[in-house]
């Protein structure tokens, strides 16, 4: 298993600061750097800037939203980065289209595969990046296993990782995100963890549906999330718990764990990444 960094902290930051942060992630020894696409830079453009700022680090979109670009544009962008930086770009693909469901993603993958692009014939297939789907439920996990290289799961406890591995089989690649807090103040750490969980419980119906499949009740999903849910989703009570939680995903079948260090502000959590490296690498 390899370990990477997952972050939303790049949005709103100057690109020089972002590129320096990527270089530090590489110097700390992490295998990959994942970033979300929300209200910041376009995913493939930012990925190119991070790849150029590093020498061996894998850069991964977590995720590039398929609703924001055509299938041909996504295929062309991914293959461009894979050609320029062999083996260092991972295309995490996902998002939502109203009423689309899994069929919309399947159609999108079909269109990506059918894109008429003028890339070098020799080695063209190897120039495609690793392609992962954002997946939580059984249907999307099976689609990820059959149509792509695997799945990127987010906001999940290790028991979901075990279930995802069983659903996808032994060969599909599984990259699980794990949120952690490394604040030494217990009260502040718990508050940061609770705020993180509350955001997804309140605003993300697909996350609520996934938690119900895992056995969490409506009581767990009200008022921003129960103590049981907060403890399951975020490792925050000790450094040992953080290290143990990452290992739990490994033991459950993850090939890669990308750790999101949560903080109390919008700053890039460099100190947290440094502390994390000493715990899990």
Backbone as CSV, one residue per row, in Angstrom:
resi,resn,N_x,N_y,N_z,CA_x,CA_y,CA_z,C_x,C_y,C_z
1,UNK,0.823,-1.197,0.000,0.000,0.000,0.000,0.860,1.250,0.000
2,UNK,0.440,2.254,-0.754,1.107,3.548,-0.751,0.210,4.584,-0.077
3,UNK,0.822,5.688,0.330,0.093,6.721,1.069,0.309,8.057,0.386
4,UNK,-0.785,8.791,0.227,-0.717,10.105,-0.386,-1.410,11.157,0.455
5,UNK,-1.402,12.357,-0.065,-2.071,13.502,0.562,-3.287,13.874,-0.284
6,UNK,-4.402,14.146,0.385,-5.617,14.643,-0.289,-5.911,16.031,0.286
7,UNK,-6.247,17.001,-0.595,-6.491,18.345,-0.077,-7.477,19.125,-0.922
8,UNK,-8.259,19.970,-0.246,-9.051,21.019,-0.877,-8.399,22.386,-0.660
9,UNK,-7.251,22.423,0.019,-6.676,23.682,0.495,-6.045,24.536,-0.599
10,UNK,-5.928,24.009,-1.811,-5.293,24.795,-2.870,-6.209,25.870,-3.439
11,UNK,-7.510,25.678,-3.303,-8.440,26.669,-3.854,-8.203,28.028,-3.196
12,UNK,-8.063,29.062,-4.014,-7.890,30.409,-3.499,-6.466,30.793,-3.158
13,UNK,-5.532,29.858,-3.285,-4.130,30.148,-2.971,-3.364,30.524,-4.244
14,UNK,-2.343,31.354,-4.079,-1.509,31.712,-5.222,-0.779,30.475,-5.737
15,UNK,-0.607,30.419,-7.043,-0.050,29.208,-7.636,1.360,28.924,-7.163
16,UNK,2.141,29.949,-6.855,3.483,29.706,-6.334,3.449,28.961,-5.009
17,UNK,2.505,29.330,-4.148,2.350,28.647,-2.865,1.902,27.204,-3.078
18,UNK,1.026,27.002,-4.035,0.526,25.662,-4.322,1.647,24.775,-4.860
19,UNK,2.419,25.302,-5.773,3.509,24.517,-6.353,4.574,24.190,-5.303
20,UNK,4.864,25.133,-4.410,5.822,24.872,-3.336,5.302,23.790,-2.398
21,UNK,3.998,23.807,-2.140,3.401,22.780,-1.281,3.521,21.408,-1.922
22,UNK,3.303,21.333,-3.234,3.441,20.050,-3.931,4.871,19.535,-3.822
23,UNK,5.835,20.422,-3.986,7.237,20.018,-3.869,7.538,19.483,-2.471
24,UNK,6.915,20.088,-1.455,7.148,19.594,-0.098,6.504,18.232,0.116
25,UNK,5.308,18.030,-0.425,4.683,16.707,-0.333,5.609,15.647,-0.907
26,UNK,6.225,15.947,-2.031,7.169,15.013,-2.633,8.386,14.802,-1.730
27,UNK,8.930,15.874,-1.182,10.135,15.754,-0.359,9.870,14.987,0.927
28,UNK,8.638,15.024,1.415,8.285,14.294,2.634,8.183,12.792,2.399
29,UNK,8.064,12.378,1.147,8.041,10.960,0.829,6.677,10.383,0.509
30,UNK,5.647,11.222,0.413,4.328,10.722,0.037,4.336,10.306,-1.431
31,UNK,3.515,9.314,-1.756,3.504,8.771,-3.105,2.677,9.590,-4.073
32,UNK,1.664,10.306,-3.567,0.740,10.994,-4.470,0.156,12.218,-3.788
33,UNK,-0.296,13.140,-4.616,-0.992,14.343,-4.151,-2.321,14.427,-4.891
34,UNK,-3.407,14.392,-4.112,-4.765,14.453,-4.651,-5.371,15.814,-4.331
35,UNK,-6.139,16.349,-5.266,-6.851,17.588,-4.989,-8.246,17.517,-5.597
36,UNK,-9.176,18.216,-4.961,-10.541,18.242,-5.457,-10.753,19.359,-6.459
37,UNK,-11.784,19.204,-7.267,-12.190,20.254,-8.204,-13.552,20.773,-7.742
38,UNK,-13.555,21.988,-7.223,-14.798,22.543,-6.692,-15.008,23.956,-7.209
39,UNK,-14.414,24.940,-6.538,-14.564,26.328,-6.976,-13.210,26.971,-7.264
40,UNK,-12.214,26.160,-7.508,-10.880,26.685,-7.766,-10.463,26.476,-9.205
41,UNK,-9.211,26.091,-9.393,-8.664,25.965,-10.739,-9.244,24.758,-11.484
42,UNK,-9.228,24.869,-12.795,-9.613,23.740,-13.634,-8.664,22.577,-13.355
43,UNK,-9.220,21.375,-13.252,-8.469,20.253,-12.696,-7.230,19.883,-13.507
44,UNK,-7.357,19.777,-14.810,-6.223,19.318,-15.602,-5.127,20.379,-15.689
45,UNK,-5.531,21.635,-15.718,-4.539,22.710,-15.733,-3.733,22.704,-14.444
46,UNK,-4.424,22.574,-13.311,-3.711,22.543,-12.037,-2.826,21.305,-11.943
47,UNK,-3.322,20.170,-12.415,-2.508,18.954,-12.385,-1.208,19.155,-13.160
48,UNK,-1.279,19.811,-14.314,-0.074,20.061,-15.102,0.922,20.922,-14.332
49,UNK,0.419,21.947,-13.639,1.294,22.824,-12.869,1.964,22.076,-11.717
50,UNK,1.237,21.168,-11.078,1.807,20.396,-9.972,2.807,19.361,-10.479
51,UNK,2.524,18.755,-11.597,3.461,17.794,-12.174,4.766,18.472,-12.571
52,UNK,4.654,19.665,-13.122,5.854,20.390,-13.540,6.690,20.828,-12.347
53,UNK,6.027,21.026,-11.191,6.726,21.500,-10.001,7.401,20.371,-9.228
54,UNK,7.188,19.127,-9.640,7.736,17.967,-8.940,8.448,17.069,-9.951
55,UNK,9.118,16.028,-9.441,9.903,15.179,-10.342,9.429,13.729,-10.388
56,UNK,8.839,13.242,-9.312,8.413,11.839,-9.299,7.047,11.642,-8.649
57,UNK,6.498,12.663,-8.045,5.227,12.575,-7.352,4.092,12.273,-8.338
58,UNK,3.202,11.360,-7.963,1.970,11.161,-8.717,0.981,12.253,-8.337
59,UNK,0.353,12.852,-9.323,-0.681,13.862,-9.104,-2.006,13.266,-9.554
60,UNK,-3.026,13.393,-8.697,-4.310,12.748,-8.956,-5.456,13.728,-8.756
61,UNK,-6.427,13.677,-9.646,-7.637,14.475,-9.462,-8.597,13.687,-8.598
62,UNK,-9.139,14.368,-7.605,-10.011,13.661,-6.671,-11.303,14.409,-6.390
63,UNK,-12.142,14.725,-7.321,-12.120,14.180,-8.673,-12.273,15.320,-9.700
64,UNK,-11.945,15.018,-10.968,-12.320,15.908,-12.057,-13.792,15.658,-12.368
65,UNK,-14.584,16.704,-12.418,-16.036,16.551,-12.568,-16.409,16.351,-14.038
66,UNK,-17.014,15.225,-14.321,-17.320,14.910,-15.715,-18.418,15.802,-16.275
67,UNK,-19.176,16.441,-15.408,-20.229,17.337,-15.874,-19.682,18.659,-16.405
68,UNK,-18.406,18.940,-16.173,-17.822,20.229,-16.529,-17.135,20.254,-17.886
69,UNK,-17.007,19.097,-18.544,-16.269,19.051,-19.809,-16.741,17.863,-20.630
70,UNK,-16.538,17.963,-21.927,-16.937,16.863,-22.799,-16.038,15.650,-22.576
71,UNK,-16.544,14.492,-22.975,-15.757,13.268,-22.827,-14.478,13.336,-23.647
72,UNK,-14.563,13.895,-24.858,-13.366,14.003,-25.695,-12.332,14.924,-25.058
73,UNK,-12.790,16.020,-24.438,-11.862,16.937,-23.781,-11.179,16.255,-22.600
74,UNK,-11.933,15.484,-21.840,-11.353,14.766,-20.703,-10.327,13.742,-21.170
75,UNK,-10.670,12.987,-22.212,-9.740,11.985,-22.730,-8.470,12.635,-23.259
76,UNK,-8.630,13.739,-23.986,-7.460,14.420,-24.543,-6.573,14.990,-23.446
77,UNK,-7.186,15.610,-22.440,-6.398,16.189,-21.358,-5.653,15.118,-20.578
78,UNK,-6.333,14.025,-20.264,-5.685,12.952,-19.521,-4.533,12.336,-20.280
79,UNK,-4.722,12.097,-21.558,-3.657,11.489,-22.347,-2.500,12.455,-22.574
80,UNK,-2.797,13.735,-22.649,-1.719,14.726,-22.773,-0.813,14.697,-21.551
81,UNK,-1.418,14.687,-20.362,-0.620,14.656,-19.141,0.128,13.335,-18.994
82,UNK,-0.531,12.239,-19.370,0.125,10.937,-19.265,1.306,10.831,-20.223
83,UNK,1.184,11.440,-21.382,2.285,11.426,-22.347,3.448,12.293,-21.866
84,UNK,3.117,13.451,-21.293,4.163,14.374,-20.847,4.840,13.908,-19.565
85,UNK,4.076,13.229,-18.700,4.600,12.795,-17.397,4.257,11.316,-17.205
86,UNK,4.974,10.425,-17.886,4.607,9.003,-17.879,4.511,8.423,-16.473
87,UNK,3.379,7.776,-16.205,3.174,7.083,-14.947,2.915,7.963,-13.753
88,UNK,2.767,9.293,-13.959,2.664,10.190,-12.805,1.302,10.879,-12.676
89,UNK,0.389,10.632,-13.588,-0.918,11.274,-13.484,-1.996,10.217,-13.335
90,UNK,-2.868,10.430,-12.340,-4.038,9.578,-12.142,-5.288,10.411,-12.338
91,UNK,-6.159,9.947,-13.215,-7.408,10.641,-13.494,-8.511,10.052,-12.637
92,UNK,-8.845,10.746,-11.558,-10.025,10.412,-10.776,-11.195,11.174,-11.360
93,UNK,-12.235,10.456,-11.739,-13.344,11.037,-12.487,-14.647,10.795,-11.736
94,UNK,-15.486,11.824,-11.648,-16.767,11.645,-10.970,-17.637,12.866,-11.105
95,UNK,-18.583,13.007,-10.193,-19.507,14.118,-10.235,-20.926,13.631,-10.427
96,UNK,-21.835,14.563,-10.591,-23.257,14.230,-10.660,-23.945,15.027,-11.750
97,UNK,-24.815,14.336,-12.483,-25.724,14.995,-13.401,-27.135,14.653,-12.955
98,UNK,-28.010,15.647,-12.810,-29.369,15.380,-12.317,-30.049,14.282,-13.126
99,UNK,-30.469,13.238,-12.415,-31.166,12.138,-13.057,-30.286,11.214,-13.862
100,UNK,-28.956,11.461,-13.840,-28.080,10.672,-14.693,-27.757,9.301,-14.142
101,UNK,-27.380,9.259,-12.863,-27.022,7.995,-12.253,-25.811,7.365,-12.913
102,UNK,-25.663,6.052,-12.686,-24.533,5.326,-13.234,-24.533,5.248,-14.743
103,UNK,-25.729,5.294,-15.357,-25.789,5.212,-16.814,-25.116,6.408,-17.471
104,UNK,-25.201,7.589,-16.852,-24.549,8.777,-17.408,-23.042,8.593,-17.419
105,UNK,-22.484,8.021,-16.352,-21.051,7.774,-16.318,-20.658,6.707,-17.320
106,UNK,-21.459,5.677,-17.464,-21.145,4.634,-18.440,-21.136,5.204,-19.855
107,UNK,-22.113,6.041,-20.176,-22.138,6.683,-21.495,-20.925,7.586,-21.682
108,UNK,-20.528,8.264,-20.614,-19.378,9.167,-20.685,-18.094,8.375,-20.948
109,UNK,-17.939,7.250,-20.273,-16.766,6.409,-20.503,-16.751,5.872,-21.929
110,UNK,-17.927,5.499,-22.436,-18.011,5.050,-23.830,-17.518,6.151,-24.769
111,UNK,-17.948,7.395,-24.500,-17.558,8.514,-25.353,-16.074,8.820,-25.224
112,UNK,-15.514,8.671,-24.034,-14.069,8.842,-23.879,-13.308,7.827,-24.724
113,UNK,-13.747,6.576,-24.668,-13.058,5.526,-25.414,-13.193,5.720,-26.923
114,UNK,-14.288,6.334,-27.330,-14.546,6.511,-28.756,-14.000,7.824,-29.306
115,UNK,-13.386,8.651,-28.463,-12.916,9.966,-28.901,-11.898,9.828,-30.033
116,UNK,-12.109,10.592,-31.081,-11.226,10.562,-32.254,-10.118,11.589,-32.047
117,UNK,-8.973,11.110,-31.571,-7.885,12.005,-31.197,-6.627,11.665,-31.988
118,UNK,-5.869,12.669,-32.336,-4.611,12.471,-33.057,-3.447,12.435,-32.082
119,UNK,-3.258,11.277,-31.464,-2.102,11.047,-30.603,-1.179,10.057,-31.302
120,UNK,0.090,10.020,-30.927,1.001,9.062,-31.554,0.461,7.642,-31.456
121,UNK,0.518,6.918,-32.566,-0.021,5.558,-32.585,0.819,4.652,-31.695
122,UNK,2.108,4.746,-31.808,2.991,3.886,-31.019,2.896,4.266,-29.543
123,UNK,2.524,3.298,-28.741,2.404,3.541,-27.303,1.194,4.360,-26.908
124,UNK,0.201,4.484,-27.812,-0.952,5.327,-27.500,-1.728,4.802,-26.316
125,UNK,-1.901,3.479,-26.237,-2.683,2.935,-25.130,-1.962,3.131,-23.803
126,UNK,-0.636,3.000,-23.815,0.112,3.168,-22.577,0.154,4.627,-22.139
127,UNK,-0.152,5.552,-23.066,-0.158,6.970,-22.719,-1.428,7.369,-21.986
128,UNK,-2.415,6.478,-21.901,-3.590,6.777,-21.107,-3.218,6.718,-19.629
129,UNK,-3.715,7.651,-18.832,-3.409,7.608,-17.401,-4.228,6.533,-16.697
130,UNK,-3.817,6.215,-15.486,-4.687,5.396,-14.643,-6.008,6.130,-14.480
131,UNK,-7.091,5.435,-14.699,-8.424,6.039,-14.655,-9.223,5.393,-13.522
132,UNK,-9.671,6.224,-12.575,-10.449,5.749,-11.433,-11.787,6.480,-11.394
133,UNK,-12.809,5.800,-10.929,-14.114,6.421,-10.754,-14.367,6.717,-9.285
134,UNK,-14.940,7.886,-9.020,-15.481,8.140,-7.698,-16.654,7.188,-7.500
135,UNK,-16.574,6.319,-6.523,-17.588,5.284,-6.370,-17.813,4.986,-4.895
136,UNK,-19.078,4.769,-4.553,-19.441,4.402,-3.185,-20.331,3.165,-3.156
137,UNK,-21.423,3.186,-3.923,-22.369,2.081,-3.933,-21.940,0.938,-4.825
138,UNK,-22.603,-0.209,-4.691,-22.198,-1.407,-5.445,-22.196,-1.226,-6.953
139,UNK,-23.192,-0.525,-7.508,-23.261,-0.374,-8.965,-22.072,0.406,-9.504
140,UNK,-21.744,1.520,-8.854,-20.609,2.309,-9.324,-19.291,1.594,-9.081
141,UNK,-19.184,0.871,-7.980,-17.964,0.119,-7.722,-17.762,-0.966,-8.776
142,UNK,-18.837,-1.623,-9.168,-18.718,-2.637,-10.220,-18.370,-2.001,-11.555
143,UNK,-18.950,-0.827,-11.841,-18.602,-0.114,-13.070,-17.130,0.276,-13.054
144,UNK,-16.655,0.751,-11.907,-15.244,1.117,-11.784,-14.337,-0.077,-12.047
145,UNK,-14.727,-1.236,-11.539,-13.895,-2.429,-11.676,-13.894,-2.967,-13.098
146,UNK,-15.006,-2.787,-13.823,-15.108,-3.376,-15.151,-14.726,-2.425,-16.279
147,UNK,-14.870,-1.124,-16.051,-14.649,-0.169,-17.137,-13.421,0.730,-16.935
148,UNK,-12.878,0.748,-15.720,-11.706,1.575,-15.454,-10.692,0.766,-14.655
149,UNK,-9.667,1.440,-14.185,-8.647,0.741,-13.394,-9.068,0.504,-11.951
150,UNK,-10.122,1.189,-11.502,-10.562,0.996,-10.130,-11.350,2.176,-9.612
151,UNK,-11.343,2.346,-8.287,-12.215,3.330,-7.644,-11.451,4.218,-6.676
152,UNK,-11.946,5.448,-6.580,-11.514,6.377,-5.535,-12.716,6.597,-4.620
153,UNK,-12.572,6.217,-3.357,-13.654,6.364,-2.386,-13.329,7.507,-1.440
154,UNK,-14.374,8.186,-0.968,-14.201,9.401,-0.175,-15.238,9.418,0.933
155,UNK,-14.803,9.909,2.131,-15.711,10.017,3.286,-16.203,8.631,3.692
156,UNK,-15.248,7.726,3.849,-15.609,6.335,4.143,-14.771,5.787,5.296
157,UNK,-15.362,4.949,6.142,-14.598,4.235,7.165,-13.992,2.969,6.572
158,UNK,-13.096,2.317,7.294,-12.457,1.108,6.760,-13.431,-0.008,6.403
159,UNK,-14.591,-0.079,7.079,-15.531,-1.142,6.726,-16.067,-0.962,5.311
160,UNK,-16.140,0.276,4.847,-16.529,0.474,3.449,-15.425,-0.002,2.523
161,UNK,-14.185,0.231,2.894,-13.068,-0.246,2.080,-13.121,-1.758,1.926
162,UNK,-13.436,-2.456,3.006,-13.556,-3.921,2.942,-14.688,-4.333,2.007
163,UNK,-15.812,-3.642,2.105,-16.951,-3.950,1.243,-16.636,-3.638,-0.216
164,UNK,-15.966,-2.499,-0.458,-15.602,-2.134,-1.825,-14.655,-3.159,-2.434
165,UNK,-13.696,-3.623,-1.652,-12.768,-4.634,-2.163,-13.518,-5.907,-2.526
166,UNK,-14.447,-6.313,-1.701,-15.223,-7.518,-1.996,-16.049,-7.329,-3.264
167,UNK,-16.636,-6.168,-3.427,-17.470,-5.897,-4.605,-16.646,-5.861,-5.875
168,UNK,-15.473,-5.226,-5.839,-14.674,-5.037,-7.045,-13.778,-6.212,-7.383
169,UNK,-13.514,-7.072,-6.409,-12.604,-8.165,-6.658,-11.167,-7.783,-6.348
170,UNK,-10.248,-8.727,-6.491,-8.875,-8.505,-6.014,-7.998,-7.653,-6.924
171,UNK,-8.384,-7.472,-8.181,-7.470,-6.861,-9.137,-7.675,-5.365,-9.336
172,UNK,-8.873,-4.845,-9.073,-9.138,-3.421,-9.290,-8.384,-2.587,-8.263
173,UNK,-7.923,-1.433,-8.701,-7.184,-0.518,-7.826,-8.168,0.223,-6.938
174,UNK,-7.845,0.319,-5.652,-8.731,0.974,-4.693,-7.953,2.022,-3.907
175,UNK,-8.330,3.287,-4.097,-7.710,4.411,-3.393,-8.748,5.024,-2.468
176,UNK,-8.543,4.902,-1.170,-9.508,5.377,-0.177,-8.998,6.649,0.492
177,UNK,-9.872,7.644,0.600,-9.543,8.875,1.334,-9.840,8.687,2.814
178,UNK,-8.986,9.239,3.677,-9.204,9.219,5.119,-8.928,10.598,5.700
179,UNK,-9.923,11.165,6.364,-9.762,12.468,7.012,-9.178,12.295,8.400
180,UNK,-8.239,13.189,8.763,-7.622,13.145,10.087,-7.475,14.568,10.610
181,UNK,-7.382,14.686,11.933,-7.071,15.950,12.592,-5.870,15.706,13.493
182,UNK,-4.877,16.574,13.400,-3.667,16.430,14.209,-3.502,17.590,15.182
183,UNK,-4.583,18.266,15.512,-4.551,19.350,16.483,-4.377,18.776,17.881
184,UNK,-3.409,19.259,18.665,-3.170,18.691,19.999,-4.248,19.029,21.017
185,UNK,-5.079,20.026,20.740,-6.153,20.392,21.658,-7.354,19.475,21.404
186,UNK,-7.714,18.588,22.361,-8.782,17.601,22.115,-10.118,18.225,21.750
187,UNK,-10.495,19.287,22.424,-11.782,19.920,22.141,-11.794,20.526,20.747
188,UNK,-10.709,21.187,20.385,-10.642,21.795,19.063,-10.589,20.728,17.977
189,UNK,-9.866,19.646,18.219,-9.779,18.554,17.246,-11.152,17.956,16.991
190,UNK,-11.913,17.736,18.048,-13.247,17.163,17.887,-14.168,18.112,17.123
191,UNK,-14.050,19.408,17.386,-14.878,20.376,16.693,-14.557,20.411,15.197
192,UNK,-13.276,20.353,14.861,-12.876,20.328,13.453,-13.434,19.082,12.774
193,UNK,-13.315,17.945,13.457,-13.837,16.690,12.907,-15.351,16.768,12.708
194,UNK,-16.055,17.313,13.681,-17.516,17.404,13.595,-17.951,18.326,12.460
195,UNK,-17.263,19.443,12.292,-17.622,20.367,11.214,-17.429,19.720,9.845
196,UNK,-16.381,18.932,9.710,-16.135,18.234,8.450,-17.267,17.259,8.144
197,UNK,-17.623,16.458,9.127,-18.688,15.477,8.923,-20.013,16.171,8.643
198,UNK,-20.309,17.238,9.378,-21.578,17.943,9.215,-21.757,18.467,7.802
199,UNK,-20.685,18.941,7.191,-20.768,19.469,5.829,-21.305,18.431,4.861
200,UNK,-20.786,17.223,4.927,-21.202,16.185,3.989,-22.549,15.582,4.353
201,UNK,-22.815,15.452,5.636,-24.106,14.905,6.053,-25.246,15.820,5.617
202,UNK,-25.017,17.124,5.679,-26.075,18.079,5.341,-26.207,18.317,3.847
203,UNK,-25.102,18.251,3.097,-25.124,18.716,1.714,-24.949,17.621,0.674
204,UNK,-24.637,16.414,1.063,-24.301,15.376,0.092,-25.218,14.165,0.243
205,UNK,-26.328,14.109,-0.503,-27.255,12.978,-0.371,-26.621,11.638,-0.725
206,UNK,-25.666,11.624,-1.663,-25.032,10.348,-2.001,-24.189,9.828,-0.845
207,UNK,-23.615,10.745,-0.044,-22.874,10.304,1.135,-23.822,9.761,2.203
208,UNK,-24.956,10.410,2.391,-25.939,9.898,3.355,-26.424,8.505,2.940
209,UNK,-26.677,8.333,1.652,-27.130,7.026,1.178,-26.078,5.951,1.439
210,UNK,-24.818,6.305,1.222,-23.754,5.337,1.467,-23.658,4.977,2.945
211,UNK,-23.803,5.971,3.807,-23.741,5.697,5.246,-24.900,4.818,5.694
212,UNK,-26.064,5.007,5.102,-27.200,4.132,5.431,-26.892,2.693,5.032
213,UNK,-26.255,2.512,3.887,-25.884,1.155,3.471,-24.928,0.507,4.464
214,UNK,-24.129,1.327,5.132,-23.174,0.810,6.116,-23.806,0.587,7.489
215,UNK,-25.084,0.907,7.620,-25.785,0.635,8.871,-26.000,1.833,9.767
216,UNK,-25.648,3.026,9.311,-25.893,4.219,10.115,-27.358,4.624,9.983
217,UNK,-27.923,5.093,11.068,-29.345,5.382,11.143,-29.618,6.860,10.911
218,UNK,-30.898,7.191,10.817,-31.265,8.600,10.675,-30.798,9.412,11.877
219,UNK,-30.763,8.786,13.031,-30.260,9.483,14.218,-28.791,9.849,14.054
220,UNK,-28.024,8.961,13.414,-26.614,9.253,13.156,-26.439,10.402,12.167
221,UNK,-27.449,10.623,11.308,-27.328,11.589,10.217,-27.994,12.922,10.510
222,UNK,-28.538,13.098,11.705,-29.177,14.361,12.055,-28.225,15.234,12.865
223,UNK,-28.539,16.534,12.887,-27.768,17.503,13.673,-26.275,17.472,13.338
224,UNK,-25.965,17.237,12.077,-24.566,17.271,11.658,-23.789,16.000,11.898
225,UNK,-24.461,14.959,12.399,-23.776,13.685,12.584,-23.578,13.331,14.041
226,UNK,-23.821,12.077,14.379,-23.664,11.599,15.751,-22.193,11.463,16.117
227,UNK,-21.931,11.314,17.417,-20.561,11.058,17.860,-20.016,9.789,17.218
228,UNK,-20.851,8.772,17.105,-20.426,7.504,16.488,-19.975,7.722,15.049
229,UNK,-20.715,8.540,14.314,-20.363,8.786,12.918,-19.091,9.619,12.807
230,UNK,-18.975,10.661,13.615,-17.767,11.491,13.590,-16.537,10.634,13.874
231,UNK,-16.629,9.765,14.873,-15.495,8.914,15.226,-15.156,7.926,14.110
232,UNK,-16.159,7.501,13.344,-15.923,6.536,12.275,-15.289,7.177,11.050
233,UNK,-15.644,8.419,10.768,-15.198,9.064,9.540,-13.854,9.768,9.709
234,UNK,-13.617,10.374,10.863,-12.405,11.173,11.080,-11.588,10.574,12.225
235,UNK,-10.299,10.391,12.006,-9.378,9.992,13.072,-8.797,11.259,13.686
236,UNK,-9.059,11.509,14.957,-8.675,12.807,15.527,-8.244,12.738,16.994
237,UNK,-8.431,11.615,17.650,-8.238,11.590,19.105,-6.787,11.402,19.537
238,UNK,-5.951,10.874,18.664,-4.535,10.707,19.005,-3.748,10.411,17.732
239,UNK,-2.445,10.608,17.798,-1.595,10.260,16.664,-1.633,8.762,16.405
240,UNK,-1.737,7.974,17.461,-1.820,6.519,17.281,-3.083,6.146,16.518
241,UNK,-4.195,6.811,16.851,-5.431,6.520,16.140,-5.288,6.841,14.655
242,UNK,-4.626,7.939,14.326,-4.411,8.306,12.930,-3.645,7.205,12.207
243,UNK,-2.535,6.767,12.776,-1.734,5.719,12.143,-2.517,4.409,12.049
244,UNK,-3.258,4.078,13.099,-4.045,2.841,13.101,-5.141,2.876,12.043
245,UNK,-5.744,4.046,11.848,-6.835,4.142,10.872,-6.314,3.956,9.451
246,UNK,-5.165,4.520,9.165,-4.576,4.322,7.839,-4.273,2.846,7.617
247,UNK,-3.721,2.183,8.624,-3.436,0.748,8.513,-4.714,-0.063,8.361
248,UNK,-5.784,0.394,8.989,-7.064,-0.329,8.887,-7.570,-0.355,7.449
249,UNK,-7.394,0.736,6.727,-7.782,0.735,5.306,-6.906,-0.241,4.521
250,UNK,-5.621,-0.269,4.839,-4.728,-1.230,4.183,-5.198,-2.657,4.444
251,UNK,-5.469,-2.947,5.699,-5.884,-4.297,6.061,-7.229,-4.666,5.442
252,UNK,-8.051,-3.652,5.162,-9.355,-3.895,4.552,-9.273,-4.058,3.041
253,UNK,-8.105,-3.791,2.450,-7.937,-4.048,1.033,-7.582,-2.861,0.168
254,UNK,-7.284,-1.708,0.757,-6.908,-0.540,-0.049,-5.507,-0.711,-0.630
255,UNK,-5.356,-0.302,-1.879,-4.030,-0.244,-2.496,-3.330,1.063,-2.160
256,UNK,-4.114,2.084,-1.881,-3.582,3.415,-1.625,-4.532,4.124,-0.672
257,UNK,-3.986,4.847,0.296,-4.788,5.689,1.181,-4.307,7.118,1.017
258,UNK,-5.221,8.014,0.654,-4.881,9.434,0.540,-5.482,10.146,1.741
259,UNK,-4.633,10.741,2.540,-5.015,11.280,3.841,-5.278,12.776,3.731
260,UNK,-6.446,13.188,4.188,-6.813,14.602,4.201,-6.634,15.143,5.617
261,UNK,-5.642,15.997,5.798,-5.388,16.596,7.104,-6.282,17.833,7.231
262,UNK,-7.213,17.791,8.156,-8.149,18.889,8.363,-7.564,19.895,9.334
263,UNK,-7.841,21.176,9.074,-7.372,22.227,9.970,-8.506,23.152,10.350
264,UNK,-8.202,24.122,11.172,-9.210,25.062,11.653,-9.348,26.290,10.758
265,UNK,-8.506,26.397,9.721,-8.546,27.559,8.840,-8.289,27.167,7.414
266,UNK,-8.197,28.147,6.521,-8.038,27.859,5.098,-6.606,27.621,4.644
267,UNK,-5.648,27.705,5.560,-4.250,27.583,5.164,-3.936,26.169,4.657
268,UNK,-2.943,26.076,3.782,-2.442,24.761,3.376,-1.784,24.122,4.602
269,UNK,-2.185,22.906,4.994,-1.737,22.335,6.274,-0.350,21.692,6.206
270,UNK,0.657,22.488,5.905,2.007,21.942,5.757,2.509,21.298,7.040
271,UNK,2.267,21.952,8.180,2.723,21.366,9.443,2.047,20.022,9.686
272,UNK,0.779,19.926,9.357,0.069,18.662,9.514,0.624,17.582,8.616
273,UNK,0.980,17.946,7.386,1.566,16.959,6.484,2.910,16.478,6.996
274,UNK,3.680,17.388,7.581,4.982,16.984,8.130,4.796,16.027,9.304
275,UNK,3.858,16.319,10.176,3.597,15.419,11.309,3.054,14.096,10.829
276,UNK,2.194,14.133,9.821,1.633,12.904,9.287,2.725,12.000,8.727
277,UNK,3.684,12.596,8.036,4.768,11.796,7.442,5.506,10.996,8.505
278,UNK,5.711,11.600,9.670,6.420,10.899,10.727,5.606,9.762,11.325
279,UNK,4.289,9.788,11.102,3.404,8.771,11.683,3.142,7.591,10.759
280,UNK,3.088,7.846,9.451,2.589,6.802,8.539,3.576,6.378,7.459
281,UNK,4.695,7.085,7.306,5.650,6.714,6.260,6.838,5.962,6.847
